[in-house]
């Protein structure tokens, strides 16, 4: 399936300030190191996360201190990726952009000055767009990609709110992904490791620390259409939070998750597509929500040189 290499184009998630971080843990999976052939590709990911913070533990949220927090995040991430004909250091170059729409529903006991009270908040809006670049290499059955993405703080952000989709800060992520793919065996073993660097949120004077993340997947093709996978991720904040707004100290976060994935390859409008469902359950968490994350992703090529796709031809008529 030519759309497999698009699986890592969406980079966004949860941790640190607002229990939310820029990189989306679990976005990568089978084919993490693959880069699709030259062309234009589209991917849409519907993301659902529900979790909570047990006991009296607190999190910094929107400049507030929130305890007993429960939250649900519903988001949709539309991504375009252009795989160019250009090469550098023997690898092919690609560019991508992603726009998030959605928002969280949050309920917590919030402390403002000497007062503490129950408070709930929700929003549905446009978040910060994300732009990225990738270099991909192929060595027989091994595929490697180097990825850089930037969070652009231009989305709607409400100061003091418990519920925000935008991060209101610059952030950059650098991720290296690799895939060993044997089509004869129908086996895909993939992994990715990366580091996220965060700027200051000027509304809260809060700088989230540097974050490390790792993802892995083992996938087996069952038929021409169906495949299944075991997936997982680990998140570890390696430097503490800082700034005048970091009243809880360095507040380093940690989480691990395991889950599964089912993928289905099909053709519609003469266009090859892939639909996949992934579910992760988190454990071993510290200083962040613990919950369950689900992904519903549809990927497709819009155009490939020499082989125009039926969906694009239909749209141009």
N, C-alpha and C positions, 0 to 999 in steps of 0.2 A: 504494500500500500504506500503510494508516494507521499501521503500526508503524514506519515509517522514522524518525520523530523520536525514537525511543527509543535510537538507536545510540550516543549519548554519555552514557548514564546511568551506565555503569560506568567509574570513574576510579581506576586502580591500576596499578603497574609496577615498573621496576628502575632504580637509579642510586645514587651516593654511598655512605652507610653500608650495609654488607651487599650492595653492588652492587645496591641495591634502592631504588626511590622510590615514592611514593604514587600518582602518576598513571600509568595504564596506557597507555603509548605504543601507538598503533595502534588503540585502542578505537573512535575515531571514524572515519568514512569517508563514503560517499555519504549525503546527507541530514543531514549534521552540524548544519546550522542549522535543520532542521525541528522543529517541535513538533507532536505528534499532536493530533487533536481531543479535546475534553473526554471524559474516561473514565479507566478503570483498565487498565494495560498490564503485561505480564510479558515479561521478556527473560532468557534463560539463555545464558551464554557459557562455553564450555570453552576454556581457554587452555593452550597448551603452548609452552615456551621452552627451547631448549638452546643453551649457549654456553660460552665459556671465555676464559681470560686467558693469552696466550702468554708464553713466556720466563719471566724471573724477576720480572716486575712483580707488585706486591702490592696487595691490597685490604683495607680494614678490615671484618671480618666478626665480629659478635657479641663485640666487644671484643678479638678476636684479629687478628693480621696474617697474611693468607693469600696464598701465592704459588702459581703454577701451578694456579689454581683452575679446576675444571670443574663445571658445574652444570646441572641440569634442573629446571624449575619446571612443575608440573602443578596447575592451579587451576580451580575452577568458581565462577562469579559469578552468583548469582541476584538479579535486580533487579525491584522493583516501582516503577512510576511512576504517580502520580495527577495527571492534567491537570485542573485545577480550572476552574470557570466564572468565576473572578475575574480581574480585570485590574488592572494598574498601569502607568502611563505608556503606555497604549495597547497593552500587551502582555499575553498570557495567562500565568498563573502555574501552575507544576507543581512537585511534590515527588517525590523518589525516595529509595529506600534499597536498599543492596546488601550481601549477606553472602558473603564468600569462604570457600571450603572447599578444602583441598588442601595443598600444600607442596612444598618443594624437596628435591632430592637433590644433595648437595654433596661434592666431594672436593678436598682441597688440602693443600699443605705449610704447616703452621701453626707460627708462632713464639710461644712463651709464655715470657717471660723469656729466659734464655740458650739454651733448648732449641727445636729445630726437628724436626718429624716429620710423616709423612704421616697424614692423618686424614680420615675420611668421616663424614657425618651425613645423616639424612633425617628427615622428619616428615610426618604427615598430620593436619591439625587444622583448627580454625575460626580465621580471622583477624579483623582489626579490621573491624567494620561501618562502612559509609560512608553518610552522609546528605547530600542535596543539594537545591537549589532552582534553578528555571529560569524565566526570563521570555523569551517568544518573540513575535516580530513577523513579520508578513507584509506585503510590499509588492509585489503582483502576482507576478512570478516570483522575487523575492528573499525569502529567509527568514533571519532573524537570531535567535540565541538567546544570552543571557547566563547563564552557569552558575556556581554556587558549590557546592563540595563540601567536606566535612569528614571526615577520618579520626578515628575514635573509638578510642583505645587501650585496648580492653577484651578483645581476643583473647588466646589463649594465647601466652605468650612465655617461652622458656627462656633465662635469662641464661647467656652464655658458649657457647651452641650455635652451630654453623655454619649449621644449618637452622632458620629461623623463617619463618612466614607473616605473623605480626603484626609491626607496626613499633614498637610500644611507645612511640609518641610522637604528640602532636597534630600535625596537618598540615591545611592548607587550600589549595584550588586555585580559581583564578578563570579561566574560559575563555570567550572570545567566539568563536562559530562562525557561519558564513554559508554559504548554499546558493543557487545560481542554478539553478532547475529549469524546464525547458521540456518539458512532457509531449508536445507535438506532435513535437518532435525526439527525444524520449527521451533527453535529455542532462541530466546532473546534474554541476555543478562546485561542489565544496565545499571549505572550509578552516576551520581552527580554530587559534587561538593562545591560550596561557595561561601563567600563572605559578603555581608552587607554593611555599608558605611552610612551613617545617618547624620544629617545636618541638624541645626537647631530649629525647633518650632518657635517662631517669634511671638506667637500668641500666648504660649505657656512658659516660655524661657526654659524649655526642656529639651535636652539632647539625649536621645536614645543611644545606648552603647553599641559597639560593634558586635554583629551577630554572625554565628557560624551555622550552616545548615548542610545536611547530607540526606540524600534520597537514594533508594535502591528498588529494583524490580526484577523479578524472574518471571518471564512469560513463556507460555507454551501454546503453539498453534494446534487447535483441535481439528478444524476443517478449513477449507478455503475461506469461509466466512467468519468463523468463530475462533477466539483465543481467550485464555484466562491467565491471570497473573497474581502473584503475591507481591505486595508493595509495602513500603514503609518509609519513615523519615525520622530524623533526629534534629532537634534545634538546641543550640547552646549559646547563650550570650557570653562573649569572652571578655568584654570590658563593661564597666558599670555605667549607668546613666549619670548625667551631670547637668549642671546649670542651676540657677536659682529655683526653678520649678520642681527639681528632683528632691522633694522633701522626704521621700522614703529611702533616700540613700542610693547606692549603686543599683539595687533592684535587678540583679541578674536573673534572667529567665531560663527555663529548661523544659523540654518536652520530648517525648518519644511516641511514635504511633506505628501501628501495624494495620494492614488491611488487605483488601482484595480488589480485583478489577476484572471486568468482562468487556470484551470489545467485539464489535460486529462490523464486517466490511460488506459494502453493498454498492449498487450502482443506481443512480437516479438522474434523469435528464441527461443520459449518456455520460455522467460524471462519476468517477470513483469517489466514494465517501467512506468515512469511518465514524461510528458512534461508539462511545465507551462510557462505562459507569465505574467510578472508583469510590470506595468507602474506607475511611480511616478511623480508628479508635485510639485516642490519646491516653497515655499513662505516664507515670514518672515525671509529672509536671511540677514546676516550681515558679512562683511569681508570675503566673499567667492562668488563663482559663484552661479547664480540662474538659474536653468534649468529643464530639463526633463530627467529622467533615465528609461531605459528599460532593462529587464532581460528575456532571453530565456534559460530555464534550462531543461536538460534531466538527469534523475536519474535512476539508475538501480543497482540491486545486481549482483555481479560477482560470488560469492560463499557463500553458507550458509550450515553449517554442517548438514548432513542428508538429504539435499535437493539440490544437485548440480544443478546449473542453466543451461538451455539449451545453452545459449550463450557461457559459459565457456566450456561446453562439446564439442561444435562444434570447438572451437579454439584449443582444445587439440587433436583433431583427426588427 
